[in-house]
Amino acid sequence: MSEIKTKLGQGGRLVIPTEYRRRLGLKPGDEVLVRLDEEGLHISTPAQAVARAQALVRRYVPAARNLSDELISERRAQAARE
């Protein structure tokens, strides 16, 4: 995706260009996540953040392993013991 120059508005508000909002499926009132690191300011949707976290976990967990099923099983076993 290309870069688009934009300006800060009143009170430090940043307008996300229309093309970017359309591609991200953003509508007025939607939440976005803003992250600052050594590379700069990053804006993402909650769905993008979840996908990024899942990809990070997947690097350490084999594809055949289902962590959510394991957690549910553990919780059920714990509840049965109580």
N, C-alpha and C positions, 0 to 999 in steps of 0.2 A: 504494500500500500504506500502511496506517495505521502509526502509531508505537505501539510497545509498550514500556512501562517495564520494565526489568529491573535486577537488582543484580549487582555484582561479587561473586564468590565467593571462597573461600579462595585465596590466592596470586594474586589479580588475575584469576581466570578469569571469563570472560564466557559466560553460557549463551545460545545463540541459541534463541529461542522455537520451540516445536514447529511452529507454523504456518509460520514462515519456513523452517525446515529442510525441511519437506515441499514447499513451493513451489520450493525450490532443489534438491530431490532429494538432500539431504545425509544421510549416515548416519554413525554413530560411526566415527572413524578417517579420514574423508575429509579431504583438505587444503583449506584455504581461504587466500585471499590477504588480507592486512590492509594497508591503505594509510592513511597519515595525511597530510592536507594542510590548507590554511587553512580548508576547509569542515568538517573533522572527520575522524572515523574511518570508513573504508569497508571492508566485508567483501564479498568476491566469490569465486566459484568460479573455478578455472583456465579453464574454458570461457568464462565471462563475460569474463575478462581477454583471452583470445585474440580473442573477438568484438569487444571494444573496440579492440584493436590493429588488427584487420583493417579496421574501420570508419575508423580514423584514416588508414591507408595508402590506403584506397580513395578518400579525398578528394583525393589527389594523383596517383592512377594511374587512367587511363581504364578503364572496365569491360571493354573489349575486349582489354586487355593482361593477359597472364598471367605474373606475375613468376616463379612457380615453374617454368613451362615454359622461360622464358628462362634461369634459373639452371641447370637441368638441361642445356640445350643448350650453355651456356658451359662447364660442367664437362666434358661429353663432348668438346667441341672441345679443351679444355686437355689432357685425358687422351690424345687422339689425337696431339697434338703432342709428348708426352713419350716 
